Amino acid sequence: MRKIPIYSHPAAGWSALVASTRKLMDYKAFLRGSISILHSNQPNGGFDCPGCAWPDHKTHKSLDVCETGIKVIASETMSRRADAAFFAKHSVKELQGWSGYELEHSGRLSEPLYYDAEQDRYAAISWQAAYERIADTLKNLDSPDEALFYTSGRVTNEPAFMYQLFVRCFGTNNLPDCSNMCHEPTSVMLGKQLGVGKATVVLEDFEQAKLIMLFGQNPATNHPRMLEMLAHAHKQGCKIISINPMREQGLSKFRNPQKPTHMAAGQSDEMVDEVIQIQIGGDTALLTGLAKWLTKNGKIDNDFIEQHTSGYEALDTWLRQQSWADVELGCGISKADIIKLAKLVADSPATICTWGMGITQHVQGEDNVAMITNLLLLMGMIGVDGAGASPVRGHSNVQGDRTMGIHERPKQSLLDSLERVFKRPMPQEDGLDVIAGAKALMQGKLKAFISMGGNYAVAAPDKSAIQTALTTTELNVFIGTKLNETMLYPGKNNLILPCISRTERLVTAKGEQFATIEDSMCQIVPTRGRIEPISDNLKSEAQIVADMATHVLDADSSIPWQTMSSDFDIIRNYIAQAIEGFENFNDRIRENERGFHLYHPARHRVWNTDSGKAQFEVPQYPITYVAAQMAETTSSYHSHAKNNNAKSDHSKNNEPAIHPSNSDHNPTQSAEQKVWQLTSVRSHDQFNTMIFGHQDRYRQTNRRDVLFMHPDEIKRLGWQKGDSVMVSRQDSQDEQRTLGPLILTEMDIAANAVATYYPECNDLIDLDTHAPDSRTPSYKSVTVVLQLVTENTLAASA
């Protein structure tokens, strides 16, 4: 597709500084927020930014935070409160009509609350009374498996460890977390292929890399501190290739706010050498083409393959069976351009593949990760400096939570370790993940839902159905810092328990405490808030877990819950005994101001896999999977349109039947052009489900009800930017789902591709559209039908 300019300025720079300042003012957090920003990601008493999981560099900078981080900090440090007085003014029914942006800005939760059904309002409740309600419900369940315990990736290691321990002592492994919805394919496939489901690189590898391939990532918005490392690598002569259906404008140039020459003289650093605009869902096909050329032309590391890998013969046979025609059809890139990229891979002595959820959130997400890993293994790029696998996690401690045992499918070694340390049996059956948990809620199988942070119903597919299901439970408990949509669909007993944020000081009877997180590259980092809590009525997450455990487990537990919550060193001592890699935790976390790196066997070419070697994996799905889905939808549309036209011939008034994309309403558009592949994106004014504002600077729009499409495609359809469009799809149960109307907006995106914002599009995605093993929903790739909204269609809908 033709390259088009959307945003002509460098990423970051003055625009980022202005936007950050405005956001501090918008949240009424200028003083508290500004103080916190100075301590963000700082060693010696600073806190780890509660935004993304990009690592901190070992060198010290007086200001080490990005625009997105400042927005997250502003939301955590705002002085506005969502307390009982706030809820006295607003009924739950009214708040259900508020947008995510309005709820996000309603204020910090500052006292425990319960839902008063008679008044349809949240009202104040004592902590003791809240715990008694929780204990009364949980103790009277027929089975512990009737409760679901969800976790957000913002929870630090120490309370996460306590939380999973409490849940397992209660008797269930129902411990889904946000990993189920983002990087689970990464964890599954890297675990299977390399032995550990985490990055094999450290930050310093980016300084030595000669080729960096960015798959399905938009660092300028989702982890902006990565831009500095990319700009540095590029300056060192590293080639950087972005592989993405969208040409993200923030990846072109970077104006570093910490460089006076950039800010004063208007200079900027180049970053990306080339953008490969693949079809949505075409990553496996592209990687297949690369691997096919490299193996055929003898450009692979045969010594590494022979010594360190298993399964090469099966992969090589499969690669030979894939035709170049299918490769091109699957990814939308010509053979010549694929070979050009393959030669760059062949010539690079140090290659990093880094990826985000543009790789994982597909039905074939596991294949995508497998083929990235296959490529690295073919080239011997695991266990050498400047090379390796670099998945970038979206939330600050989502990786650490999993390490601490937040997992619905725990390894037997973890359960054995917990039994050894705590001298009590642990549940052995796998629990429910996000998808299975949502289905169980809808089927009435769950009686209690407890959420440690997060916005479960909005983050998951089928938002409306989950929200309705939450109203049928006996108990819902939400532990968090701010109000969100999931909290507004109360069951019989609904409780909101406010907790201290990452930016706030945690002082107990044992003195000031610090916690830890694990970043995307396995670095364990200390974090200590510096400002006073917004309210004296807040508790730490660890204290809330300890209190729940004390009330629910009673004398049945010999675990010193209260002692642990008041002294995090004691929690870390237990972690050191129970979690592999954390030996001498308290000593090691204090030895270095930036913490310590967890041992990663694959980084040292030790393979903890079933075969004892790194494993090549053959993809499960055809490389033309998306093209086939689009063809099937087109065929279905033809059939449906034909039936509709036949019915309309016999209608009493002879008016044409209305169906999404009925070509009779737009003769310039053929039926084949009605079917598109849709991906979800996040705005520059957004972090996960948190909506900070409506300004998506790099995409040049200030609204969220948009549908992005390339202007050449808009012209080809005979449409115009600003037109209203309805989006629909047939889900896995053959039910039609509809979103819109959305405003057609120009974007440099691949042919046959459209995009819209997450989480607003989540109701388009059903719970059965997911990867097979990891079960991660396909937020980044669904086949849809578009319908231009006209007076005729509006009248027909009416």
N, C-alpha and C positions, 0 to 999 in steps of 0.2 A: 504494500500500500504506500501511497505517496506520504512522505514525511511532512507534517504540518506543524507550525509553531502554535503552541497554546500558551506557554509562559516563557518569556524571553530572558528573564533575569536568572542569576545564579541562585542555587539553593542557599538557605540560611541568610546570613548578612543582616542588613538593617531591617528588612521585612520581618525576620524572625524576632529581632529584639523588640520591635514595635508591637508585634502580635503578642509576645510574651508579657510585656508590660500591661497591655490592655487586658489580658486575661487575669492578671493579678488584681487589677482594679475591678474587673467584672465580677470576680468571686469575693470581693471585699477582703482580700487576703494580702494587701500590699506589704504591710509590716511583717506579719507572721510568715508570709510566703517568702519575702525577700531575705529574712534571717535564715530560713530553711535552705534557700537556694545556695547560700554561701557555704553550707555544710553538706550539700548533696555530693555523694561519691567521693567524699574527702576521707583520707586516712586519719588515724589518731582522733577518734571521737565523732566522725561524721556518720551519716546514714546512707545506705544504698538507695538510690532513687527508686521509688515504687513503680516506675514505668517499665521499660523493656529490660531484657536480660543481657544487653550488650556489655562485655566486660570493661573493667577499668584498666587503663594503662598503668604500668608500674611507675612511670614518671609522674611527678606531682604537678598539678595545675591548680591555681588559686580558684578558678571557676571551671567546674567540670560537669556541665549539665546542658541539655539540648532544649529546644523549644517545646517538644512534646513532654519532656520531663518537667519543665516549668509549669506546664498546664496541669499535669497530674499533681504536682506539689501544690499548686494554687487550689485545686479542688479539695485537697486534704487539709489545707491550713485556713480555709475560709472561716470568717468570724460569724457568719450567718448560721443559725441553728434550726434544725428540724426537730423541735421538742414537743411536749404536750400542748404548749400554747399554739404552736403552728398547726397541729392536727385539730385543735379545737375550732380552727377557722376553716378547715378543709375536710370534707368527708372523703372516705375512701372511693366512693363512686365518682366524685369530682376529680380526684387525683388520677383515677384510671384514664381520664380523658386528657391528662397532661402528656406532653411529649417527653422523650428521654432527656432532651436538653433542659426542659423546665424542672424535671425531677432532680436532675444532676445539680442544679443551682438552688435547690430548695433549702439547703443548709446541712451542716453536720448533725448526725444523730448524736444526742447528748444525754439521753436518759432511757432506761428500759421502758418498753411500751407493750401494751397488749391491745388486741382488737376488741372493741366493744361493739358487738353486732347490733344491739338495740339502737345505739347512736350512730352506727356506721362510721366510727372514728377510732383512731388509736388514742389511748389514754395512758397515763403514767402507771407503772406498777413497780413494786419493790423488787430488788434482785432476788430476795428470798422467796417471794411469792412466785416469781417467774420460774425459779429452779424447781419449786414444788410442783408446778404444772407440768414441767418437762418430765420430772421423775414419775409423776402419777401416770402419765400417758405411756412412757416407755416401759415401765414395770408391768403394765397391764396388757401389753401386746401379746398375741398368741405366740409370736416368734420374733426374735430380734431381726429376722430378715424382712419384717414388715416396716422397717425404718430405712431411710436412705440418707446418707451423710455425704453431702457434696462439699468440695473444697475449691477455692479460687487460688490461682497462682501467685497471689500477692502475700499469702500467709508465709511467715518466716519459718526456718527449720525447726526451732525449738517447739513452738505451739503445734506445728504440723506433726511432729513426732508424738507429742502428747495426745493429739486428736486421734490419730490412727490407733494408738494404744488403747485409748478409751473405747473406741468403736469395737475393736476386736475383743476387749475384755467384756463388752456388752454382749458380744456373740455373733457378729456378722462381718463379712468382708464387703458390704455395700458401701464402697468408698470411691465413687466416681469423682473425677476432677476435670478441670478444663483441658487437660492434656487429651482427653477423649475427643475433643472437638478441634484440636489443632495439630500437634506434632506426633500423634500416636503412630502414624505410619513410619515416622523416623525412628521412634523407639523400637517398634516391632522389627523393622527390616535391618537397622544397624545392629540390633541385638542378635538377630539371626545370622547376619553376614560377618560381623566383626567381633561379636561377643559382648559389646556394650552399646546401648542405644543412645549414645551421646557423641558430641563433637570429638574428633581426634586431634584437632588443632588447638594451639594457644594463640593469644593475640599477637605475639611476636612473629608467628609464622606469616602473617600478612605483610610484614616488613621484608620478608625474604622471597615471597612468591613471585613467579615470573608470569603466571597466568591465573587470573581469578575469573571464574564463571559464576554469575549471579543468576540463579533460577527462581522465578516466581517471587521476587522480592521488590519492595519499594522502600529502601532504607531512608530516603529523605523524609518520609512521613512516619514510618513505623519504628525505626531505630536510628535517628539522625546522627548519633555519635559515631556510627559506622562510616559516615561520609569522610570524616577526617582521616581515618585509616585508609580508605580507598584512594583519597587524593594523595596521601603520602606514598602509597604503593605505586600509583601511576607515575608520580614524579621520579620514583626509583627505576622506572622503565618497565614496570609490570603492565601487561596487556589486561584490560578489563572488558569483559563481554557480558552484557545483560541479555538474558533470554526470557522474554515476557511478551504476552499478547499486547500489552499497553506500553507505549514509549513514554515512560514516566519522566516528566519534565524536570523533576528535582535531581535526576542523576546526570545531567549534562555538565554543570559546573557547580563548584562549591565555594562560597565566600565565607571564610572562616571568621566568626565574630571575635576570635581571640588573636587574630593577626592584624596589627595596626595598618600594615600596608594594604590589606584587603579592605578594611573598613574606611580608611581615610582616602586611599587612592583608587578605590573601586576595582581592585584586582580580584582575581578568582583562580581557582585550580581546576584543571580539567580532570574528569573522572573516567567516564565510560568511553571506550574506543568505538564500540559498535553495539547496536541493539538488534537482536534477532527476534523479529516479531512472529512468533509461532502462533498457530491456531490454539485456541483454548483447549486444553487437554492433550496437546501434542508433544509433551515433553518426552515421553517414552519413545515415541517414533523418532524424534530428533536424535536422542541418545543412541537408539538402535542404529541409525545411519552412521553416527560417529564411530561406534564400536565395529560396525560392519566394515567400514573402510580401513580402520586401524588394524584389524585382525587380518584382513585379506592382503594388506600391503606390508605386513611384517613390522609394524610400528609399535608393537607392544613389548612389555618387559617379560620375556620368557623365563628368565632366571627367577624373578620374583614369583611368577605364576607357578613354576615347578616346585619351588621351595615352600611357599607360604599359602597356596590356595587349593581349593577343591571345587570341582564342578565345572571346570573350564570346558571340557569336551561337550557337555550338554549345552552350554551357552553358545559355543562356536557352531554347533550343529543348528541350533535355533536361528542364529544370525544368518547363516547361509540360506535358510528357508525364507527369510524375509526379502521381498522384492523391493527394488528402489521405487517402483511405482507406489507401493503401499507406504513406504517411508515418506514420500513426498505428500501423498494424500493424507497421511496421519498428522503431519506437522505443518503442512503448508509452506515448507521451505524447499527450494530447488536442490537437486543433487549437487550441483556445482557449488552452491553456497555452503552446503553441509560439508563437502570435501574441503573447502577453504577453511572452515572452522576446525575440521579434523587435523589438518596440517599444523594449525596453531597448537593443538593438543599434543601432537607428535613431537613438535620442536621444543616444548616446554620442559625444563628440568625440574620445575616445582609448580604444581597446579593445585589450587584450592577450588573446590566446588562448594558454594554456599547457597543455602536455600531457605525459603520461608513457606508460608501456608499456600502459596501459589503452586507448590509441588504436592503438598500433603492432602489438601482438602478436595480430593477427587475420588470417584469410585475406584479408579486405578491408581490411587495415591501410593500404595505400596509398591506398585511396578515402577513408578517414577523414582522413588528412593532407591529401589533395587538397582535400577539402571545407572543412576549416578554413582552408586557404590561400585557396580561392575566396571564402570569407566575408570574410576580411581584405581581399582585393583588391576585392571589390564595394563595400566601405565606404571604400576608399582608406586603409587602416590600415597600410600598409608605408611606412617612410621618414618618419614623423612622430613627434614626441616623445610618449611615454606610450602608444605603441601598437606592435603587431607580433606576430610569431610567437615563442613561447618554449618550445621543447621542452626539458625538463629531463632531462639525462642521468643515468644511474644510478651510474656509476663515475667516480672522480675524474679520470681522464685518458682515458676512452674516446674522447672527441672529439679530443684531442691526438694519440693514436696514429694515428688516421686521417689527420690533417693531416701527420704525419711519414711517411706512405707505407705504413702497415700496411693493405693492401687487396689482396684477391685479384683485383679488377678495376680495376687502376690506370689513371688517365687517361694518354693518350699523352704529354701534356705533362710529366708526372712522369718517365716513362721517358726521354724526350728530355733532360730536365734532368739526371738522374742520369748518363746517358751523356756529356753535355757536361762535367760536373764531374769525373767519375772515369775518363773516357777508356777505357771498356770497355763492351761490348754488354750490354744488359739483356734478359731474356726478354720476349717480346712476347705470348705467349698468356695468356689469363686463367687464373687458378689456381682452386683449389677453395675454396668457402666452407664454413661449418660443416656444412650439410646434405650437400653433395656429398662433403665430407671424411669424414663419418661413413659414408656409403654406400660410399665407396672402401675404408675400413677393413674394413667388413663383407664386401666382395667380395674381400678379399685383395689389392687393387691397391696398397696402401701398405705399405712395408716399414719406415718410420721415422716416429715421431711425436715432435715436440719442442714443449713447452709452456712459454711464458714467462709463468708465473703461471696462475691460473685453475683451474677444476675442470670440465674439458671434458665428461666423460661424464655428470656429474650436471646440469650446466647445460643440456645439449642434450636433445631428445626421445629416446625409445627408449634410455634409460640402460642397461638390462641388456644390450641387443644391442651397444652400443658398448663396454661393459666387457669383454664376451666377445671382441670383435674385437681389442681392445688386446693380448690374450694371444697373438695370432698374429703379431705384428710381430717384426722383427729387432732393433729398438731403440726404446725409449721414454725420453725425457729430460724431467724435470720440474724447472723452475727456480722456486723459491718460498720462502716463509717458514714455511709450516705444512703439516702432513700433511692430505691430503684423499682422498676415495674413489677418484678417478681414478688415483692413484698405486698403488693396491692390486691392479691387474690387470696384472701384469708380462708383457712379451714375453720374447724370448730374452735380450736385454740390457736391463736396467731401471736407470736412474740417477736419483737425486734430488740436485740441486745447490742448496745453500742460499745465499740471497742476503741482503744487507743490506736492511732495511726502510726505509720512508719516514721513520720516526722516528729513525733511527740516523745518526750522523756518517759521512761518507764522506771518508776521508783517503787520498790517494795520494802518490806520490813528488813530485808537484807541489803538494802542500798540500791543504787542505780544499776540497772541491768542492760546488757546489750544482747542482741540476737545475731543470727547469721543467715546468709542466703547462698545459693549456688547459682552462678551465672551460666551463660550458654556454653562456656568453655571449661566447665568443671572446676572453676575457682571458688573456694569457700571464703566468703568475705564477711567481716563483722559489720554490723549496722546498729547505730545508736541515735535515737531522736534527740533533738536539741531544744525544742520549744515546749512550753507547758501545755498539757492537754486542754482541749476546748472546754471541758467540764470536769468537775470533781466526781461526777457520777459515772465516769467511764471505767472500764476494766480492761486489762490486757487480754488478748486471745488465750494466752496460757492460763490466766486466772479463771476465765469463763469455762474452759475445758475442765480445769481442776474442780471447779464448783459443780459442774454437771456430773462429773464422774463421782464425786463425793455423795451427791444426792441420789444418783441412779444406782450405783453399785453398793452403797452402804458399807456394812462391815465385811462384805464379800471380798473386798479388795484390800490387800496388804501393801499396795503401791502407795508411796507417799505423795499423793497428788498435790496437796497444798505446799509441801516443802519444795517440790519441783517448781511450782508456779512462782514462788518467791525467790528462788535462787536458780538462775539459768545454768550455772556451772553444774548443778546436780543433773539437770536434763542432759547436758552435754556429756556428763560421765556415763549416763545410761546409753546415750547414742553411741559413744565410743565402744561400749560393750556389745551393742546389738547390731550396728550398721557397719558393714565392711568398708574399710578405707578411712574410718574416723578414729583410729587408735590415737590415744593421747590428745584428744580433741582440744581440751582446754589449754594445754601447753602450746600446741601448734597454732591455734588461732591467735595467740598473743605473741608468738615469736616474730611475726612479720606484719607490718601495718596493713598490708594488702591481703592478708590471709594466706591460704595454702592451696595448692592444686591437688585434686584427687588423682590418685594413680589411675591411669587409663591403659590397660594391658595392650590394646591394639596399637596405641601410640609407640609402644616398644616392640611391636610385632609379636606379641603374645596373643593367641587367639582362643578365647574361652567360648568356643562354639562346639556344636555336637561332634564335628569332624576333627576338632583340634586345629583347624586351619581356617583362614578367611574363605568365605563361601560365595561363589558366583551363584546367582539366582536367575532363572528364566522367568520372564513376565507371565502373569496369569491371564491377562486380557490381550486380545488382538491389538496391534499397534494402530489399527484403523477404528478403534472402538468408538470414538466420538463421531467420526464420519458416518459410521454405521447407524449410530443413534439418530443423527440428523436425517439420514436417508429414510429410516423407519418412520420418524415423525412426519416427514414430508409425504410418504406413502399413506400414512394414516390420515393426514390432512386431506389429501386428494379424495380418499374414500368418504370421509365425513362431509366434505364440501359437496361431493356428488349427491350424497343422500339428502343433504339439506336443500340443494337445488331441486331435487325431485319432489321433496315435500312442499317446497314453495310453489311449484307448479299447480298443486292441488289445494292451495290455501284459498280461503273464501275471498280475500281481498286482493289476491295475486301480488302481495308485497313480497320482496325477497327475504328469505330467512337470514337471520344474523348469526354469524359464527366468527370467532376470532380469525382475522386475516381473510375474510371473504373477498376475493379479488374482484367481484362485481362492483365493489365500492371504489376501486381504484384501478382502472383498466391498465395503467402504466406499470403495474406491479404483478409479476407472475407468481404462481403459487410457490415455486421453488424458493423464491426470495422471502417467503414468510417465516421460514424456519431458521433460527439463529442459536448460537451457543452463548449462554449467559454466564458471566462470572461476577462475583461480589467483590467489592473493594471497600477500603476504609478511607475516610476523609482525612485531610491534614488537620482538621479540628476535632479529632476523635482519638480515643484510645480504647480498643476493644469495644464494649458496649457503652462506654462513657462518651457522651456527646458534649464537647466543650463549647461548640458554636457551629455556625453554618458556613464558614468561609473555608473552602477547599482551595487554597491559594494556587497551588501548582496546576490544578485543573481548571482554574478560573471560573468557579461557580460558587454562589452563596446560598444554595438551596440543596435539600437532600432528596427531593422527589424527582430525580433525573434519571434518564437512560442515556448512557454514553454510546456513541456510534461514530465511526469515521465519516467525515463530511462527503467523501466520494461515494460511500454507501448510501448516505442520505439522499444525495443527488440521483443516484442510480434508481432509487425507489420512487423518485418523484415527490419526496417529502421535503420538509424544510425544518431547520433547527427552530426549536420553540413549539413544534407540533406536540400534541398529546398522544401518547401511545399506551395501549393496554398490553400487558405481558401475561401469557398463560402457559401452562404445561400440564401434561397428563402425568400424574405421579405413579409410583410403583403399584398402586392399587387401581390404576386406570381412572382415578378421580381427577377432575379438572381443578387446578388452582390458578388464581388470578391475582395480579398485582397491578396497581395503577389507579388513575392515569399518571404516567410519568412524562416529564418534559424532555423532549429529544435535545441532546446536548452534544456538541462536537468534541471529539477526542481522537487522538492519534492511537487507534486500536486496530488490530488485525481485521482482515476481511472475515465476514460471516460471524463476527463477534460483537457482543454488546455487554455493557457492564452497568451495575447499579449498586447502591450502598447496602452494606451489612450494618446493622441487623434487620433493617426494614424489609429486606427481601426474604427473610427466613421462612415465612409462611408458604413460599413457593416450593420449599424443600421438605419432603416428607421424611419420616424417621427410617424408612427402608432404603433410602438412596445414600449408600455409604460404602466405604471400602470393606472388603470381606472379613479380614482378620482384626485389623485395628478398629473397624467400625466408625471411622471418622466420617462425618457427614460431607457430602459433596457440595460444599458452599461455593466452590470455585469453578464448577462446571455442570450446568444442566441445560438440556435442550428445551427451547421455548418457541412459542409462536407469537408474533407481534401483530397487533391490530391498530391501525391509525384511528384515532377517535375523531369522528365527524358528526355532523348534525344527524345524519341517518342512523349511525350506530348509537348515539345518545338516545334518540327517539325510540329505537328498537329496544334498548336496555330498559327504558322507562315503561 
